[in-house]
Every structure is written in structure tokens, then in C-alpha cells.
Amino acid sequence: MAGRKRLSELDKLKSKASRMYWKHEDVKTTEFADEHTAKEVQFYESEKKMGRPPKKLEAIQREAYADYLVAMLEYQEYETIQGLEPASTQDVIDYKKSDRSGRKAKDEVLHIKKYIRRTQKQVDDINAENDTSDKVEHQGPGRPAMGNSEKVDYYEKRINEAKAEVAKLLLDKADHEVIYYELFELKNDRRTLVVAQKKHDEKSIEYSQFAKDIGLLDERIKPVQAQYDKALELAGVKQVRSAPSARVAQNKRSIDVGSWVEKDLVDEEKADEQSEVDKLKDEMQEMKKMMLEQAELIEALTSK
């Protein structure tokens, strides 16, 4: 049979517990916090606040930790029901450490390049204000705010430091990796132009100008793409196309039994086993609810 080997119920619960742990670890990272802050800023600064505001970072972290605890308890309870020797907590955690699904491992070069783009956007916004005043009235405690020219100098210094760090990281990269980062930046610039173009009417001058800029960028992308493909070929690296997300129904295995009586006994045993699992899941959901309520209560008491 083609496809992935079917997992047992125990492996499913173990996999879930491991994934929930690494998800909990992920939401505690600086990168996740930065992206969450960007979402909050985008929502509250937008003219039309459509939909619900983003959840608070602390709430996301609490829920992720509660999900991990519940998943681990589900796994341990199932071990007990099956009469199995308990696995260590670390063994469960490491089960999906190397091949866990979800957020990909951070690419340091792309991470720094993203920081450079954001910081450059701040510089552009400051320059667009056309405010040459460097004197900022200072009131209250704390250090005085920087003037616009000071801000520009500060941000440009940070940009240059980040670019130097990227150059240092690229020294240890293969040729096809270096070209990939260049191609990534060009395609990212193209996406930015396309998004900006969609904000204008198709018959407007602005829309036509964006179309022209996108066309020029496409001409720059073509040779770099060809260069990247050639570098991959020379390095012996093959590009693998991602599999479709649609799931293919698996063929059900038939149970070979000697009589209808034996088949009924097998069905009853499966039903009993499933009812125990369902009961356990209900208990875990109640426990998760209690954990969240306790965490909210503790936060309310400590904030006073």
C-alpha cells in the first residue's frame, strides 16, 4: 500500500504530545514574539479594524502549555490503560523533535534580511514625514526622544551591522544557497509590488506604473532563476515538489474471523476500547478548561 504507514493509537498520542511540547517552546521564542507584535501593530493602526484583535501573547503561551500538559496526560493515561511500561517524559518530547510539523526552523540569513527590510521601512517612513526638526520637547522622566535625523542615523547603523552579519554568514554557504537568497529577495520585492498594485484601480496611472515595475523585476528574476537552477544541477541537489495537501482515503483492512460470533466479539472489544479513549479525551478537555481558568485567576490576582 502506498503512503505513510498507519500509526497506532499510542503512536498518535505520543506524536501529539511531542508536537504540543515543541509548539509551546516555539511560542516562547523572540521570533514568534516579534511576529505577534507586528500583527498587533498592524491591527490597531489600521483604519478599519476588521475581525477580532489578536490574542495576547501571554494567553497564547498559556494555552500552548495547557495543550502540552493535556496531550502528555492523554498519552500517559493510555499507557496505563494498555498496561504498558511508562516511557520517560524526555523520550516523548524527543519523539518529534527532528521531524515535527508546523513552523520551519529559522533560517538565520532570511531572519536578518527580514529585520533589514522592516528597519529600512522605518527609515523610509521617517524620511517621508519631511520633518527636519531635530529638537524634541522632553517632559517627564527618562531619556529624551531622538530627533528624526538621529533616528535615521541610528536605524541606518543597525542596517549596516545586519548587512555585515549576513555577509559573514554567506561565507560558509554553497553557491546555490547564496543565489537562493538573492532570488528570495527579488521574489519578495515582486510580491510587495503586487500587493501595492492591488490597492489601485486597474485604469489608474499608479496601477500602470506598478505593472511596469513588476515587468522590469520579472526581467531581473529570469537570469537569477536560471543561475540558481544551474547551480543546483552542478551541486547535485534536486528540487522536490511538495506533495498535494489533499488526503487520499486509505483502504480499510478486512478482519479475517472464523464466524459471525468471533466478529461480534472483536467489534465489542474495539467499541469498549474506543469508549475508554473517548472518555479519557472528555476528562482531558475538562482538565484543560480547569487549567486555563486557574491560569487566568492567577494572572488576575498578580496584576492587582
Secondary structure by P-SEA (a helix, b strand, c coil): ccccccccaaaaaaaaaaaaaaaaaaaacaaaaaaaaaaaaaaaacccccccccccaaaaaaaaaaaaaaaaaaaaaaaaaaccccccaaaaaacccccccccccccaaaaaaaaaaaaaaaaaaaaaccccccbbbbcccccccccaaaaaaaaaaaaaaaaaaaaaaaccccaaaaaaaaaaaaaaaaaaaaaaaaacccccaaaaaaaaaaaaaaaaaaaaaaaaaaaaaaacbbbbccccccccccbbbbbbcccaaaaaaaaaaaaaaaaaaaaaaaaaaaaaaaaaaaaaaaaaaaac
